[in-house]
């Protein structure tokens, strides 16, 4: 499958002032220069400027600023085509075609101080720095000068969440003009006045601090890295390579969806055979704690008991679910578990939970037990036990673990070798390295990791395919106790923001909206049909069937679709959408012929005409549609669901009506196999 075509063109001019490289379709152009001695770049799309001249450079405490007093040295341009196959994913075969520019920047002594590597694809671009061994020994990065200068920021729409705040990434997205942003997380999504959409992010975040964007003056967004507790941004040595700074570019909002830009900028799989990494759907002892039916801690309503675990395993077996997640089984949950991360044990169970017996019971029924490690942000305590914890899980057949790092931003606990207690950010270099260390160690035990309270996704699932999903945004639990709960526009916004980074373990599938009363403040502000649509719209190779087993018994139609939907895809096609308004996704099951379609809207009802142009043109399909009833209302009647079936072809015209905060989910099954 690995094809490689290389065309090398070497350009050299002693007084070269600028160089350009274009996407394969020539729509995107990236230009670098050393105008007035400062390294800078700019980007155009269809001839219009999308990133105005923007600064490049790095500052180390031990060196003069790398970005000033420079000239442009040797420039190489290459064309590459390196398609590859994902072991699991939203798209099985990835088209990886780009033009690459590599340019060296020289100081006044003609010494190379850094090389900029640029790759331009049809859907966007990435660039990163390579710094040679200018000096020996450790160095401290104290500033990254990279800018993203937006033309007409006051006329550019932006969807963003604040960075370096207490609740990590778990904020509702604001929509403002770009000039109103201050310090924001990436990916940040932008819509320029001409309708062009951008998403600024990063890829291959390894041994570095995560990048936020700080608006220094109107329209000037600058890289702002998560610091260590002593203020240093990155502690390293030379030579070094930074993560990629990425910009997705599209004509429309739906054009941003299903991009492989971030994946293509990561290294290939380093784990070898990963057939043990298994996508699937799971249930779990989880939602009951969020709605106060159960507790994580021990006592009369303890959720993680042997008997309760067996009940969930029986439900999973009866309805074809792959796994059962059990939270609260291990010592440490009693009292203020949010603040007592020092006392968590990752190998010692509460007396009412027998992990070996539960694992054996699950194994006999073809169900996998999904492990759980909550650290409460005390990473030193967790790292001291990680090897033993994974060894225990491997011994009982656990192949997936959900990890958690519940702690306020900037309050990760690290103990130094000298015994001093320090507090770090979730997105600083210390935690970037910890998360990856956790994933690598898990791989040695053939365990996949689903990280909650994570570092943001930057495509490392390509390199480490056992990093199977993560959270990193406001999930379903905020509908149980958040203030406010997630509003109707939340998932239609996530689709074009957080989900551009990669899979999210959102935990969809709530069918009982009455746990706080229909007029209660805290409950999902959706219809059940929209919950079903989430299984297609929100990509994750592991999807939770999040509600209580007994609630699904009362909603058999919803359970029917959840049982049917898959989590691993041959291909994905974005059909329509606008940021925060609505979104429609179609996905074809891997190694199969069926297509699944999910669509949802915000607080506005809407009708859509959807030609199923993704279907094969020589087949008829049975379309099974699960949709809101005319009387469905997310406030007063959220659960009413209609199922209907009819025959469609590629040439059919489908009209779908969605009520406010509603949606639909559909299965298209070929009526015959075709040729």
N, C-alpha and C positions, 0 to 999 in steps of 0.2 A: 504493500500500500504506500510505502514511502517513496514518492517520486521526487526528484530534485532536478531542477533546471537552473542553470547559473549563467548569467551574462554579466561579465565584469568590464567596467569602463573606468579607467583611471584618468582623473583630471588633475592637472598640476599647473599652477601659475604662481610665481614668486610673490606677486602683489595681488593675489586673489582677494576680492573684497566681499563677495557673497557667493552662495551656491544654493541651488534649488533641487528638490526632488518631488515627484508627483506620484499620486496613487496610480495603480494599473489602469484605471478608467479615465485618468487625467483630470478628474473633477476636483481633487484636493491637491493643493500645492503648499509645500513647506519650504521656507527660505531661511537660511542662516547667514549671519554676517558678523563682522567685527567693526561696525561703524563707530568712528571716534574712539576706537580701542576697546569698546565694550562688546562682549559676546551677546548676541540677541537673535531672536527668531520671529517669524510671523507666519500666519496661515491664511490661505484663501480657499474658498469653496465656490465652484462655478464662477470664478473671477471676482467674487466679492470677499472682502476681508472679514474673517470670523474671529481671528486673534490678531490684534494690532501689534506692532513691534514690542517685544517683551524681553526682559532681561534674562540672562543665563549666568550661572556661576555658583560657587561654593566658597565658604569661609571656614578655615580651620584656625584654631587658636595658635598653632605653631607656624603658620604660613601667611604670606601676603594673600589678599583676597584673590581667588581664582575666578576671574571674570572681568578684570580691569587691565588696561594697558596691553591688550592682546592683538594679535593678527591671526588671520585664518591661514592654516597650513595646508597639508595634504587633504584632498577630498576624494573619497571613493564612492561610486554609485553602483549598486548591484540590483538585479532583478531576481527574486526567488519565488519558487512555488514548491511548498512542502506540505501537501495535504496529509491529514492524519485521522485516526479513528479513536473516539473516546470509548473507554471500557464501559461507561454508563454516562448518561447525560441527556440534555434537551435536544441535542443534535448528534447523531451517531458519527457522521463523516464531516470533518471540518475542512473547509476550503481555506488554505493559508497561503495567500498570494500577496506579495507586497514588493515595493521598491525600498531599498535601504540606502541611506546616505551615512557615511562615517567621515567625520571631519575633525581634524586636530586643531587646537588653539594653542598658539605659541606666545611666550612672553618676549620682552625686549631682547633677551639673550638667545632667541630662537629655540628655547627649550619648550617642549610640549608640556603644558600644565594640565590639560584634560582633553579627552576625546568625547565628542557628542555622537552617539549612535541614534539614528532616526529610522523608523520603519513606518511607511505610509501604505495603508490598506484602502480598499474602497469604502470602508465604513468608519475610518478614523485613522489615528496615528498614535505612536508612542515614541518617546525619546528618553535617553538616560545618559548619565555621565560615567566615563571611565577615567579614574585618576591614577597616574603611574606612581611609582615609588619615588616621590620627590624627596622624602626624608625617611629614615628608619625609625623604628619604635612606634609606640602608640600615639595616636592623634585624636583630637577632639573637634568634631564638627560643631560649630557654634551658630552657623546660619546657612540656609540654602536660599539663593537669590532668585530662584526660578519664579517668573511671573506669567500670568495669563491675563493679558490686557484686553478688555472687552470694548469694542467700539459701541457707542450709543448705549451705555449701561442703563441709562434712565429710561430707555425704550425697550429693554430686554427683560422678559419675564424670567423669574428664577424660583425654583422649588428647592428648599434647603432645610436642614436642621442645624442647630448650634453645635459647635465643637467645644471641647474642653470644659464641659459642664458636668454636673453631678450625676446625671442619669445616662451617661455614656451615649449610645445612639438611640435611646428609646424616647424620642420626641415626636410629636405631630409635625408634619411638614408645613412650613410657612410658604405661601406664595406671595412674592413681592416683586418689585423691579430689582434688577441686579445691584443697583447702586444702594439699596437698603440693607444689603448683607453686611455682616461684620466678620465674625470668625465662624466658618461653616465646615461641616464634614464633607467628604467626598464619598460617593459620587454626588455632585451637584448638577442639576439639570437646568438648562437654559433654553429659552425660545427667543430668538432675535426678531426684530420687527418684520423682517422679510419671511418669517416662518421657518427658517433654518433652526434645527434643534441641535444642541450640544450637550454632552455629558463629560465633565472633567473628573478624572479619577486617577488611579495608579494601578500598576500591575507588578507581580513578582516582588512583593514586600518581604524581604529577607534581611535579617541582621541590620535593620535600619529603623528609624522612627516613622510612624504613619504620618502622612501629609494631610493637614487641613489647609483651608484657604482663608487668608486674612485680607480684607479690603483695606489697602493702605491709603489710597485716595480714590476718587470716583472711577470705577471701572478697572482699577489695578488690583488684581487678585494675586497675592504672593504666597508661595509655599510657606507653611507654618508647621514645624515638626513638633510632635509630642516630646517634651523634655524628660530627662532623668530628674530625680529628686534634687540633684546638685546643679541643675540648670543646663548641663551639657545635653546636646541633642543626640549625637551619635558618637559612641566610643568605638574606635576601630584602628586599623593600621593600613598603610598603603603598600601595594596598590589596592584599590577598592572600586566597586561598581554599585551605583545606586539603583533603586527600583525604577521602573518605567513611569514617566508621567504621561497619561493618556488623555486623548480627546476623541470621543465619538462624535460623528457629524452625520446628520441625516436631513432629508427634505421635510420629514414629518415626524410626529411623535412615534408612530408605529414603526418608523424606520430605525429607531433606536433599539427596538426589541430584538431578541435572538441574535445579537451580535456576538461574534467569537473573538473580538479584539483582545480582551484581557487574557483569554486562554491561549491565544496564539503568541502572546508575549511572554509566556512562561515556558520553562524547560520541560521536555518530555518526561514521562513517567520514570521515576527513579526506583520504584519498588519492585519492578519485575512483574511476575505473575500476580495479578490482583483479582482473580476469579472469586476469591473469598470475600470481596467487597460486594454486598448484595443489596440492591435497592428493594424497596417494599413499603407496605403500609403497616402501621402499628397502632395498638391501643395502649392504655396505661393508667396506672394509679397516679393521677396528676390533677385533672380538672376538679375532682372532689375536694382537694385541699384549697383550691382557689375560690370555690364557692362555699367554703366553711362546712362542708359535709364531713370532711376528714381532716386529720392533722398530719404534718410531717413528723412531729415529735411523738414520743410514746404516750400511751394513755388509752382511755376507753374508746376514742374515735380514731386511733392510729390507722392510717391507710395501708401501710406496707406490712401487712400480716401475711402469714403463709396461706391462710384460708382465702383472704381477699385476692391474693396473687393467683391462686388456683381458679378462682371465679373468673378473673379476666382471661386467663389462659383458656378456659373452656369456651368463653365467648369468642376469642380469637380463632380457635380451632373450628367452631361452628360456622363462622362467617368468612373464613379464608384469609384472615390477617396473619402477617408474617411474624410479628413480634409483640412483646408486652414490656413496656417500660415500667419500672418500679422505683419510685422516688421515696426517700425517707426510711430505707431499710437499715441504714448503718448508724452507728453511734455518733452523736454530735448535734442532733436536731432539737434536743430539748432546750427550753429557755430561749434566749435571744440568739437564734442561730445566725441571723444576719451579721452579728458582731463577734461570734465565738469561733471563728475559723481555726483558731489554735487547737481546738479539742476534737475536730472531726477525725474519725478513724475511717479508713477506706477498705478495711478488711474485717472489722468486727460488727456483727449484726445485733440488732435488738433481740431480746429473748423470744419475741413472738414471730420472728421471721427466720426460717431455715433455708438459707440460700441454696444449699446442695439439694435439698428435697424439692424446692421450687424449680430449680434448673432441670432436675431429672424429670419432673412432672411435665414441664414444657417440652423437653426433648422427645418424650414418648408420644406427644401429640403433634409433633411437627411444627412447633412454635418456638421461636428463639426468645430467650430472655435478654432484654436490653438493660445494660447497667447504667448507673448514675453516680457521678462524682460532683458534689457541690463543695466548693472550696471556701465560700464566703470571702473570696479575695485573698485568703492567706496562702500565697503561692509557695512560700518556703515550707510550710507544713505539708502541702500536697506533694511537692517535689520529693520530699524525704520518703514518701510512701508510694509514689507512682509505680515503681517496679513491682513491689509486693501486690499492689492493687490490681495491676494488669495480669500478674501471674495468677492471682486468685480467679479473676474472671476467665482467663484462658482455661484454667483447670475445670471449670464448670460449664464451659461451652458458650460463654458470652462473646459475641463477635461485634457488638456495637455498644458504644458508651456515649451517653449524653453528659457533657461536662458543664459546670456552672461556675461563674465568677461574680456572684452577686456582691457588689461593693460599690460605694459611691465612686464616681470618677476621681482619679488621683488618690485613691485610698487602697490600692493593692499593697499588701504587706509583704515586704522583702526583708529578710535578716541578712546582714553582711557577714562575711567570715569572722569578723571581729566581734559579732554578737549585737551590733547596732540595728535598731529597727528603722526601716525607711519605708516611705510611701511613694508608690509609682502610679503612673497612668496606665489604663488598659491599652492605650495605643502608643505607648513609649517603646523604645528599643528593648528594654528588659522584658516586657510582655510579648512583644513580637517574637522574640526568641523563645520564650517559654511556650507559647501556643504551638510553635512548630516542633519544639522538643517533645511536647506531649504527643503530637501526631506521629512523629518518627518512632518514639518508643512504643506507642500502641501498635504500629505496623509490625514491629518485631514479634508481637504476640498475635498477629493477624486480627487486629481489632480496628474497627472504623470509629471515627470521632465525629460527633455532632456537638459543636461548641455553642454554648449559650453565654451571654455577656461576653461576646468574642471580640477579637480584632476584626476589622472589616475584611470582607472577601476581596482578594486581588488576583484570583485565578490560580492559586496554588493547588487546587484540586487536580489540575492537569499533572503536576509534578508528583503530588502525593494523593493518589486517588482514594485513599482511605479517609481523607478529610471530606466526609460525605455531605455534610450540611452544617449550617450554623444559624444563629438567630441574628442579632445585630439590628433590630428595629423594634417598634412597638408591636408585639404579637397579640394573640388571642386573649392572654391572661388579663390584659388591660380592660377587657370587656367585663371581667368579673369584679374588679376593684379599682380600676383606674379612674382618675378624676381630671379630665373627663374620659369616658370610654372612647374607643376609636370611632370617629364619625363616619358617615356614609362615603366620604370621598377618600378614605384612608387607603384601601387596597388599590383603587384606581390611580392613586398617587404612587404607592410603593412600586407598582408595575414599571413605572418610568423613572424611578429614582433608585432606591435600595436594591431592587431586584435586577438592575442592570449589572450589579457587581457579582451576582451569583446566587446559588440556591439559598432559600430561607426556610427554616423550620418554624413556620407561622402557627402550626397546630390548628388547622381548620376543622370544620365538621360539627359545630354546635347546632343541635336541632331543638333543644328545649330552651326557650327564651324566658321561661317563667320562674327561674330560680330566685329572682328578686321581685317577681311580679311583672306583668307586662308594662306597667307604668313605672317600674323601678329605674333609677338613674343608671345603674350598672347592669348592662347586658349587651349582647351584640346588637348594634344598630343596623341590622341587615335582615333580609328574609332568609329562609332556609335555602331557597334556590340560589341565592348569592353565596351561601356557604358551600354549596355543591360546586358552583363555578370556580371557587377558590382552588380546588384540586387541580384544575387545568391552568388557571391564570398564574397562580403562585407556583413557580417551579421548585421542587425539591425531590431528590431521588428517594427520600424517606418522608412519607406523609403520615401524620397522626390522624386517627379517627378519635377526636379529642373528647367527645361527650361521654357520659356514663353509659354502660351497657344497657341498663334498664330504659334509658331514654330512647335509644335506637329501636327498642321493641315497640315503642309507641309511634315510631315514624318509619314504617317499613319501606316506603317509597324512597325516602332519602337514603336509607341503609342500602337499598338495592343499587343505587348509582355508586355509592362509596365502595361497595364490594366490587363493582365492575371496573372502576377507573384504575389505570395502571400508573406507575411512577417512573418508568424508564422509556425513552422515546427514540424513535427512528429519525424524526425530523419535527421541527416546530415552525409554524407560519403565523406571523402576526397579521390579523385580518383588519383591525381597525382600532382606533383609540385616540384619546387626547388626555394629556396629563391632568389627573385629578377629576376627570369627567367620566370616562368610560374606557373599557378595554375588552377586546375579544381576541382570544388565542385559539389556534387549532394545533393539535399535536397528534402524530401518528405513533401507535404503539411500536416498540422495538420488536423486530422479527414477526410482525403481524400486519394485517391489512386494515384494521379498524382505526378510525380517527375519533378523537375526542375534542369537543369544542366547549370552551367556557367563556361566558361574557357577563359583565356586570356594569352597573352604573352607580353614580353618586346619588345625591339627594334628589336628583331630577329623573322623572320617568322619561323614557325615550323609546322610539321605534327605529330599528335598523334593518336595512336591506343587505343581506349577506350572500353574494354569489359564492357557492362552494368551489371556487376555481382550483383549489388544491387537490380535488379528487381526481382519480384516474378517469380518462375520457371514454373508456370502453366498458364501464361497469355501472350497474344500478346499485344503490345503497338503501338499506333501511335506516332511516333516521329516527332514533328514539330520543325524544325531547323531554327534559324535566324543566318546568318553567313555573313562574309565578302564575297564580290564578288571577282573573280580573279583580277579585275582591281581596287579594293579598295586600297587606299593608304592614311595613316593618314595625310600626308602632302598636297596632291593634290586632293584627292577624298575620303574623310573620310566617307561620308554619304551613299555610295552605299551598299545596303543590299539585301541579297538573302533569300527568304523563301522557304523551301521545306519540304515535308512530305513523310514518308515511314514507313513501318511496321518493328518492331524489336522485338526480344525476349531476354531473359537473355543470350542466347548463341550467339547472334549476335556479329560481330566485327565492330565497328564504327571507321572510319578513318576521322579525322577532320583536315582540313588545316586552319591555322591562318596566316594572313599577319602580317607584322611588326606592333607592337602595336595594334594588332587586337584581335579578340576573337569570341566567339559564345555563344548563349543562346538557350536552348532547353527545350521543354515541352514533357514529355512522359505520354500519357493518355491511360489507359487500354481500350482495345476494347471490353472486357466483364468482368464481375465482378468476375469470378472465383468461387471457392467453399468457 
